[in-house]
Amino acid sequence: IEMLNSLKPLKVLVVGDTIIDEYHFTTPLGQSAKGNHLSVQYNYRERFLGGSLAVTNHVSGFVEKVKIVSGLGREKESEEFIRANLPKNISPEFYYFVDAPTVVKKRFVDSDLNKLFEVYMYDENPKLENSGEDICNWLDQNVEDFDMVIVSDFGNGFITPEMIEPICNRSRYLAVNTQVNSGNRGYHAITRYPRADFVSLNEPEARLATHNRRDSIEHLAQNLAAQLSVKHFAVTRGTKGVMLLDNEGGKTYTVPALSTKVLDRVGAGDAFLAFSAMCLGKGISPEAAVFVGSAAAALDVQIVCNEKPISSGDLLKYLGTLLK
């Protein structure tokens, strides 16, 4: 309780892609009579705040104030949905694309959340108004005011090299995740950031960044940590748990997967990033930080997409159960 309460005074800035996750629930009818494709009956839709907004929502339950810097399209309906679902202690700093929409990822699923296929509604090369100069100026003038910056970079085009420069140069404490997805595979890696204090990647993302398919994940983490001057480097491995390299202390910590019930894996990495980053940025021990982050991820896989953020009550209860 004392450890989590110590996070409250933190001033946190989250920078990253805004994503609206849509789940379209269907009932499979079987193979089409006129082709080899699957036919389904459409039932209903649910919408969730994803991307960097999911990270921000997790953080908002544990600190007094958090600011989110992100990019949106000009469509009114998407922005109204986003603003209506942000907690009151989140202060948004939104910038707008010239002709690209807010990123929407539509997942078509059955009643058991088995994913049938996914549709991306986005522009892979969006352009910010005023060529992004406004956001670069804002970052240059304000990044140093925050105790911690968490970058949730989904590689959808919002974060530019010009934005990375003030983020890396001026952040007091910088945590970064660069996610590989269907829209950026092969073109998006952590190496676009020249420095960070904490990096969290999954195993395919770490192997992509090093172009290494065979060596141990510990070896890859050591190489990347040295290249980026990273203090702590985490590699999440799904059912194999997570590994955290403490580059300063010369130690490696491993935590097994802590959940026996998995409803939906979407968002688990975001939960791990948010909680591990807050703990490490506050100076909490790496061993405790990776345990708290793993517990948050274990809770998150029991939630449909980003239906709700991890609450302090749920996290404390789950940590207590694990420690008994």
N, C-alpha and C positions, 0 to 999 in steps of 0.2 A: 504493500500500500504506500509506504514512504517513497519507494523508488518511483512508482508511477505518479505520485503527487508532485515529485520534484520536477516533472516535465511541464507543469502548468505555466511557469513564468516564461517559457521559451517563446521567442518571436520567430515564427517559421514562415518562410516563403516557399511555395511550390510553383515550379515552372514546368509546363508541358502541354501535350496535346489534349484538347477536349474531345471526348468521344461519347456519343449517346449509344448505349447498347440496347438493342431491341430484341426481345425474344418473341417469336411468332410461334405459338403453340398449335400443333396440328395433330390429326389422327391419320396415320398411314392407311391407305386403302389397298395398296398392293401395286403390282406392275400394271402399267397402262396397257389397255387392250390394243393400242395402235403403235406401240413402241416399247423400248426396253427401259424407259425411265419410270421412276416411282411416282405414283399419284397419292395426294394427301387431301384430307378435308381440313380446311382452315377453321380454327376455333377462335382465338383471341390473341391480343398483343399486350406485352408488358414492356415498359421502358425504364432504363436505369442510367444513372450518371456513371460514366466509365472514364478510362484514361486517367489523366492527372486529377480529375475531379474526385475519383474514387480515393486516391491517396489523400487528397485534401480533406475529404469527409472523415477518414480514419483519424487524421491528425487533429481535427477540430474537436474531437471528444476528449482530448487530453491536454490541450493548451488553451490559454485564454483567447488568443487571437491568431489567425492564420490568414495569409494572403495568397491568392492564386493568380498567376499571370498566364493567360492562354489566348488562343485564337478561335474566333467564331466566324461562321458565315453570317450573312445579313438577314437570313430568314427569321422573321419575328417569332414564329411558333417555337422554334428550337430554343431561342434565348429565353423566352418566357418560361419554358419547362425547366431549363437549367436554373434560373434565378429562383424559381418557386421551390426548388428542392435543395437549396444550399442552406445549411444551418446559419443562424444569425451571427455567429462569431467568425464567419468567413467573409473576407473582404475581396471581391473579385476585381481584377484589373484586366478587362477584356480588350483585345484588339481585333480588328476585323479584316477578313480577306477581301480582295478586290472582286473576284468573281468565283470563288470556291465556296462550297457549302460547309456547314458544321459537319464534322465527320460522324457518320452514322454507320454502325455495323449491325446488320440484320441477320440474326441466327434463327433458322427454322428448325424447330425441335419437336419431338413427340412428347407424350405426357410424362415419360420417364427422364426427360431432359437429354435424351440421345440426340445429338446434333446431326441433322440431315444435310444441310449445306448452309453457306454463309454468303451474304452479299455486302460488299463495301460501297457506301455512298460517299465518295470523296474525290478530291483532285490531288493526284500524287505530287503536283508541283504548285501549291497554292502561293499566291503573292499577297503580302500584307499591304494595306494602304500606306502610302508615303514610303514605300519600299522598306518598311520595317524600321525606319529611323526613329520613330517615336518610342517604340519598345526598347530599342538599344539605348536610347538616351535615358529612359526610365530605369533600366537595369543599371546603367553606369552610375546613376545618381542615388539609387536606393538599396542596392544589394547589401552594402555594408551595414545597413541599419538592422539586419536580421541576424539572430543567433545562428540560424541554420538555413541552408537552401537545399531543397530536395528537387532534383530534376527527374521527371518521369517522361522520358523521351521515347515515344512510340514510333518515331520515324515516319510520321505522316506529313512532314514538311513544315510544321510550325517553327521548330527550333532551327535557326540558321547558324552558319559559322560566325556571323557577326554578333549574334546573341551569346554564343558560347564564350567569346572572348571576355566580356565583362563578368559573366557568371563565374568563370574559372579564376579570373584575376582578383575579384573583389569579395568573393564569398568567405566568410569567417570559417564556416564548416560546410562542406559540400558533399552531398550524397547523390549518386547518379545510378539510374537504370536505363539501359538502352534495349528496348524490346524488339526482338525479331518476330515478324508476323508475315502473313501471306503477301502483304503489299510492299514489303521492303527487303525480303530475304535476299541476302547476298550483297546488299548495298548499305547496310546500317550496322555499325559496330561501336563499341565503347571507345575505340581508339580515336574517335572524332573529338574526344575530350582530352586535353593535354594534362589535366590533373583532376584529382578528386580525393577526398578524405575517406569516403566509403563508397564502394561499388557493390551492387547486387545484380547478379546475372543468373539465368538458368544455364544448365550445362551446354545445350546447343549454342546459346549466345556466346559463352566463353570459348567454345571450340571454333566458332565462326571468326571471332576476333583474333584468334591466334593461328587460324588455318591449320589446325592440328586435330586429327581424328583419333589418335592412338595413345598419346601420353596420358598420364594420370591427371585427374582434375586438380590435384594439389600442385603439380608442376605447372600447369597452365595458369593457375591463380598466382603463383609466385612470379612468373614471368610478366603477367599483366600488372600486378601490383608494383613491381620494380619499374616497369615502363611508365606508369602513370603516377608514380610516387604516392600510392594509395596506402593509407594506414591499415584499413580493414577491407578485406575482399571476401564476399560471400558468393557461394554457388549453390543455388537451390536445385534439387534433383528429384522432385516429385515424391514417389513412394520410397525413394532412398534417403529422404531427409534433406539436410543442408550441411554444408561445410563452411566454416568461417576461418579465414587466415588472418591472424593477428600479426601483421608485418612488423609492428613495433616491438612486440613482446617475443616474437619468434615462436609463436605457438599456433596450433591448429585445433579448432573445436569442431566436433561433429554432433549433430542432433538428429535422431531418427524422426521419421514422419510421426506426428503426434496425434493424428486423427484416424480412427478406425471407420468413421462414417464419411463418405465422400458423396456429396450431392452434386456439386458443380465446382470445377477447378478454376473457372474464370475469376480473376481478381485475387487469387491467393498470393501471387508474387507481389502485387501492389500492397497487400496487407503486411507481408514480411518486410518490404522496403520501408514502409511508413514507420513501423514500430522499432525495427532494428536501428534505423537512422536516428530517430528521436533519442533512443537510449544511448547510442554511441556518441551522438552529438552533445549530450548532457554529461558525458564522462563516466557513464555507467560501465562496468566491466564488460569486456567482449563476451565472456561466458554467459553472463546474465542477459546481455542484449540479444544474442542469437537464440537463447531459450525463449525470451519474450516474443521475439519476431516469429519463431516457429509456432508458438502457441496461438498467436494471432492468425497465422496462416491456416492452422488446423481448425480454428473456429470459422474462418472464411469459407472453407470448402464445404461447410454445412449450410451455406446460404446460397440462394439462387442469385447468380451473377453478383451485382453490387446492390442488392435489394436494400441493405442497411449496413452502416458502418459498424465496426467492432466497438462495443461500449465498454466502459471501465468496469461496470458490474459483471458483465459476462467474462471479460478477460481475467479479472481477479478470481472469480469463481473457478474458472478453468485452470488457472495456474495453481490454485489451492488443491484442486483435485489431482493434478499431475504430481505435486510435491508430497502427497500423502504416502 
